[in-house]
Amino acid sequence: MTKLAIIGGGPGGYVAAIRAAQLGGDVTVIEKGELGGTCLNAGCIPTKALLHAAGYLTMAQKASLCGVTLNASLDFAKTQAYKAGVVAQLVVGVTGLLKANKVRTIKGEASFTERRTLQVKAADGSSEQIEFDKAIIASGSTAIMPPIPGLDLPVCMDSTDALALAAVPKSMVVIGGGVIGVEMATAYAAFGTQVTIVEMMDRIVPLIDREMGAFVRSKLEAKGIAVMTEAKLLSVQEHNKVAEVSVEAMGSVQTLSAERVLVAIGRRADTESLNLEGIGIAANRGCIVVDSRQRTSVEGIYAIGDCTGGTMLAHVASQQGEAAAENALGHYVDYDGKTVPSCVYTDPELASVGLSEEQAKERGVDYIVGRFPLAANGKSLVMGSDGLVKIIAGKRYGEILGVHIVGPRATDLIVEGALAIGLEATLDELIATVHAHPTVGEALREAALAAQGRAIHMPNK
């Protein structure tokens, strides 16, 4: 029986552990924090719990449009308790799944002492050695805090701190307009915080199709969120518990005042304590180098998820975890990331899979585009929302290359786009699939029709 040690019990590590146990491995998971990792405890899940509460407030405000009068108010302590309850239930679930699969768990920080030995240090100072046949590193990532004057002040916080606030701040400056920044801005703006986003690049959510990102920006600004792009943070000072944020933008320096400053400029691989160099595991700026089978430079040791420095998404770590577990147990599986969707839980939601229009141009792809506005979609109108569906397809064969959705349920609907890309489906095949009416999903078919110049529910150019 293969003895497999897994460093990290997040969505990559615990999924890898379960899959390896299913294949007959003798599995041990070492986790220095809580099972579920950052995603479950201080990332994906608690963020979405706050956004869910924020959504209720937004819905209450829209209710009068359809004749329903609601007097909604926020009890933030209960919101935080609700979030904590969801997290606790999921942690219990993960714990139970590992036990059910006879996976041993150890709480402590792991580091390699030999190529087949780990030392695990517990919080109380005790330690034990774990010998293994194979190992999977799933150590995750930590928030980046750049060396800018003032970011160590009490008024500044990272995303973990922002999820644990005891009260809703009156004002907040969010440094970083990526996924974490815009999601936090969405939630706290709905709670009543005056939010300003400061982004160094020329657009927010820069990894998403530019057109879709611009749509989301317009919606955030319509909600009262100020968005500054091509803006550089210079420093933060604190006066009477108020942050004075110095920002350079449009050739001039201006000062933003806020109760709190959220630094959300990204994350980096958490590998410093592993002693990678000591046993010869190749890394690039702290990110573990792996091949398509998640193998490191040391035979029998694999790495998955954020610690490899690739796409830092929980579902990527989980998929890579399954592949690594299968390879460690004698199978041969390549991880293929072409169907990885990106989801941003703003209001409205934003989701994307495959090539953006900018990427298609950069690669010299001969492509066509189909767009369908959700203002022409019945279900979206009923829900009081709008948005856009955009499909990128090959010009010659009509193969689906990219799907981008901004609107209600976008993060659920994007799975159809991922499946289409994975199956190498064409516009014709998407059009031939009957989509239920009235649904937001039927807008995907309309966008495919629009790419061929034959949309039904809008004029064709």
N, C-alpha and C positions, 0 to 999 in steps of 0.2 A: 504494500500500500504506500503510495507516494505521500510523503510528509510535506505539506504546503504551508508556508508561512506568508501571511498577508499583512502588510504594514498599512494600516488605515481602514477604518470601518465606515467610510462614507458610501455614497451611491456607487462608486467603483469597487471599493473593497468588499462591502458586504454582498453585492451581487456576484462578484467573482468567487467569494467563499461558498455561496449557495450552489453555484454552478459546479464548482470543483467537488463539493460534497456529493452532488448528484452523480458525478462521474466516478465516485468511489475514493476520493482523496481523504486523507487524514488532515483536516484543515484547522489552523490556528489563526485567529485575527488579533492583531495588536493595535489598540486605539488609545491615543494619549488623552483624548477628550471624551466626547459622548458618541455612542454609536449613531450612525446617520450622518456624521461629519458636518461640514459647514452648511451644505445644502439643506439638510433637515433641521439643524439647530439654529443656524444664524444666517441663512441665505434664502434659497428658493421658497421653502415652505412658510417660514414666518413672514417673509415679505409679501407673499400672496395672501396670507391671512389678513395683514393690514390693508392690502389693496382690496380685498373682499369687503371689509368693513367700510372702506372709503367708497366702494361702489354702491353700497346701500344708501349712503348720504347723497351721492350723485343721483341715484334713482329717485330718491325722495324729492329732490329739487325738481326733477323732470316730471314727477307724477301729476302735477297740476295741469300739464299740457294735455293730458287725456282725462281730465275731470276728477282726479283723485287728489284730495288735499291731505297732506301729511305734515305733521309738526315734528320733524326729526331732530334729535340732538345727540351729541356725542358724549358717552361716558368712557373716556380713554382708559381708565383703569380696567373696565370690563373688556374693552377691546384687547388690551394686553393679556388679560386672563384668558380670553378666548384663544388668542394666538398661542399662548403657553400650553393650553389644553390640547390643541391640535398637534403641536410638536411632541408633547408627552405621549399622546396616544400612538403616534407614528414610531417613536423611539421604542416603546413597548412592543409594537408590532415587529420591528426589525430584530429586537432581542429575541422575541419568540420564534421568529423564522430561523435564526441562527441556531437556537437550541433544538428546534425541530429537525434541523439538518445535521445535528451532532457536531456543530462547529464550536471549538473551544475559543473563548474570548479572554484576552488579557488586557488590563488597563495599564498603560505605561508608554514611555517613549523608547522607540526601538532604534538601534544603530548596528551596523555591520561590524563585527570583529574579525570574521573570516568569511570566505566566499560561501560557506555553508553554516554560518553561525551568527545569531543575533544576540545582542545584550538588550534586555528590556529593563529600564529604570522606572520604578513606581514613584508616585508623588511623595511617599513616606521615606524615600531614600533607599529602599531595598531594591535588589535587582535579581534577575534570573537569566540564564542562558537558554536560548531556543536553537536547537539544531534542526535543519530542514534539508530536504532534497531539492525542492524548488521554492522560489519566493516571488511574490508579486508586490511591487511597491505602488501604493495608492495613497500617498501622503498628502495629496491635495495642494492647496495654495493658501497664501495669506494676503491681506490687503496691502497695497503699496502706499507708503507714506513718504513722499519725496522730501529731500532736505531743503525745505523752504522755511524761512524764519517764521516762527509763530505757530506752526502746526502741532506743537506739543502743548499748546495752551489748553486749559479746561474747556473753553468754548468750542474747540475742534473735536471732531469725532470721526470714526470710520462707520461703515455700514452696520457692523455688529452693535456698536453703541446706539446708532439711530433706531435700531429695532427694539431697544430696551429702554427708551426714554420714558420717564414717569409722567411727563406732561407734554402736551403739544406746544412747541415753541411758536411764538408770534411771528417770527421771521427766520429764514434759513437761506444761506448761500450754499449751493451744491457745486463743488468743484469736480467737474467731469460730467459730460453729457452722453456717456455710454449707457448701457442697459441698466446698471445699478443706479446711476444718477437720475435717469428719467423716471424709473419706477418709484424711487423714493420721493422725487418731486411730485409725482402724480398723487401718491398717497397723502403726503402731508399738505399739499395744496387743497385736497378735498377735505381734510380735517380743519382747514382754516388758516394754515401757515402761509405767509407771504414768501414765495420762493423765487430765487434767482438762480439760474443755471449758468455756470461759467465753463465754457468748453474751448480748448486751445485750437482745435481743428475748425474748418470752415462750416461744419454742420454737426448736428447731434446724431446719435446712433450711426457713426460713420461706417460701420461694417455692413449696414443695410443699404439696399437700393436707394439711391439719392432721392428719387422722386417720392418714394414712400416715406423717407425720413423727413422730407420737407412738409409732407401732409401732416405727419405727427407733430412737427414743430408748430404748425399753424393752429392745431387743436390745443396744444399746451398753452400757447400764448392767448388763445381765446378764453382759457380758464383763468387767466391772470398770472400765469407763470412767465416771468421775464427770462428770455434766453439770450445770452451773449456768446457769440462764436468768434473765432480768431482772437480769443482773449486769454491773456497769460496771467496767472496768479503770481504776484511778486512777494507778498508777505501778509501775515495776519498779526494784528495787535489787539489787545484787550483793554478796554476802559470801562470800569464800573459794570463788569460782567456783560459787556456788549462787544462783539467782534467788529473790528475795523479791517475790512478786507481790501487790500490794495491790488488793483487789477489794471493791466495795460491792455487797451483795446482801441482800435481805430487811431493809432498813433498818439494816444494820450493816456495818462494815468488817472484813474478814478477810484474813489473809495466807496465801498459798499458796507453798510452797517447791518448787522443781523444778530439775533440772539444766539444762533448756533451756526457752525460751519461744518458741513459734511464733506469729507474728502473721499471721492469715489472715482479715482482715476485708473483703477484696474487692480489686478492681483498678480502675484508672482509665485513661482513654484516653491513649495515648502520642503526643501531637501537638505538644509544646512546641517541638521543633526544626524544624518544618516551615515556619514563617513563613506560617501560614494568613492572618493578618490583613493581611500585606503584599501579598497578591494578592487579598484580598477574599473569602476562603472563610468563610462563616458558621459559627460554632461556639457551643455553649452549654456553658459551664464546661469547655472543652477538648474537648468531644465534637462531632465534625463533623455538621452538620445535613444530612440527605439526604431525598430523596423516595422513593416506592415503587420507582423505577428506579435507586436508589442515586446519583442525581445530586446534586452539591453546588450551591451558589449560583453557582459559576463554570462556565460552559458548557464542556463537554468534560472536566471533572474529576469523577471519581466517588470514593466512599468506601465501604468495606465493613468488616464485622466489628467488633471491639472498639473501634476508634477512633471509631465512631459512637455509642458509649455505649448501644447497645441490649442485646439478649440476648447475653452474652459466652460464646458456645459455638463450638467449632471448626466444627461442622457448619453453623452459621448463617453463619459467615464464608465457608465454601466455597460454599454455595448462593448467597449474595449475590455472591460472586466470579464465579460463572458468569453471573448476571444482568447484572452490571456489564460484563463482557467482551462479552456479546452486544449490550448497548446501545451500548457504545463502538464496536463494529464495525457499527453500522447497523441493528440489530434493535430490537424493542420488547418488553421483558420486565419484568413487575412481580414483585418479590419478595413472597411471601405466607408469613408466619410462622405460620399457624394449625396447621400440622402439625409444628412443631418439638418434638421430645421432649427432656426433661431427664433426665439419667441420673446417679445417684449410686452410686459403687462401694463402698458399705458392705457389711457381711456381716450380714444378707442385702442384696442389691442393691435399689435403689429407682429406679423410673422413672415418668415422668409425661408425658402429652401432653394438650393441650386444656384445658378448664375444670376447675378444682378445684371442690369443693362450695361453698367460700366465695365463689369468683368467680361461680358460678351464682346464689347468693343475692344478692350485691351487684348483679348485673345484672337482677334481677327475673325470672330464667328459671324457668318452670314445669317442674320436672325430677323425674325418678325416679332411684333409686340401686339398683344391683345389687352385692352383695358376695358373694364366695366365699372362704372361708378355705382356705389351702393345706394345713391340717391334714387336710382331707378329700380331698386330691389324692394319688393313689397315687405318682406319680413323685417328688413332694416328700418324701413319707414315706420312700421308698427312699433318697433323697439325705440324709436326716436333717435336713431343713430345714422351716420353715413360713413363713407369710406371708399375704398377702391380695391379692386382685384386686378392684378397685372400678371400676365403670363408671357414669358420669353420662350420662343420656339425656333427650331432650325428652319430656315427659309425653304430649303429643298424638300425635306421629308416631313417637316412639321413635328419633329420630336420635341417633347417638353424638356426645356433646359433650366427653367427657373420659374418659380411661382412666388408671388409676393401679395400679401393681403394686409390691409389696414381696415379695421372695422370690428363689429361685434363678433365674438367667437373665433377670431382669426387664429388664435393659438390652438384651437381644436381642429379647425378646418384645414390647417396646413398639412396635416397627415395625408390628405388626398394628393397634394402636390408631391410630397416625399415618395408616396407609393408610385405615382405616375413616373417620376424620374427613375426610381429603382427598377421598374418594369420596362423602362425605355418606351413608355407610351407616347402616342402621337396626339395631336389636336383632334384628329378624326375619332380616335378611340375615346377621348374625354368627352367629345360631343355625342358620341353614340351611347354613352352611359346616361341613363335616365336619372335626373336629379329631382328630388321631391320638391313640390311647391305647396305652400310658400316656405322657403328656407333661405338663409343667407348663403348656403352652399351652392344653390343653383347659379349664383353669380360666377362661380368658377367655369361653368359650362358657357355662360354668356361671354366671358372673357376669351374663351377658346374660339367661340364663334366670331367674336370681334377681330381676332387675329387673322381670320380668313375673310374679313370684310362682310360678314353675314349675320351680325348680331340681330336679335329679334326685338329686344326691349329698349333699344336706343338707336338713333340714326347712325348709319355707317358713313364714314368719311370717304 
